[in-house]
Amino acid sequence: MASLLGTYLDLYFTGKGMYAFPTRPFSDIFTINIVFTLAVLPIFMIPLLKIMESLKGWFRGMFVMAISVAMAAAEKMAESIGMFVHAENWHHFYTFIGYCLFIGLIAAFHGWMNEKE
C-alpha cells in the first residue's frame, strides 16, 4: 500500500510541477525516483508500523509528527545535494503535513487489514 500510494502521489506532484527528481534511475522512462517508491518507502514503513503498533494514544501521534519532521528535514537535505528540485512556491511544511497524512493512512490501512485476520 505504501509503495502504491507513494508512487501515485509522486506521479501526481511531478505532473503538476511541484517537484522533480533530477537524478533518478531510468530517467528516460520514469519521472519519479522508483527506487524510493518501490524499495526505500516500503522498507521504511515496516519498522515504523511495528513501532506504531506498540504505541498508544498521544504517543502514536507524536511519533507520526516526529517522523514527518524528520522526513521534511531529509527532503531539504536531499534537495541540497541535488536529488530534489521543488517549485518556487513549495514549503517544507507541505512535506510535514503530507507525511502525517500518508503515515496515518498507511497505519489505518495496516490496522484495518490486521483486524480482518
Secondary structure as UniProt FT lines:
FT   HELIX           2..15
FT   TURN            16..17
FT   STRAND          19..20
FT   TURN            25..29
FT   HELIX           34..35
FT   HELIX           36..40
FT   HELIX           41..54
FT   HELIX           57..80
FT   TURN            81..82
FT   STRAND          85..86
FT   TURN            88..89
FT   HELIX           92..116
//
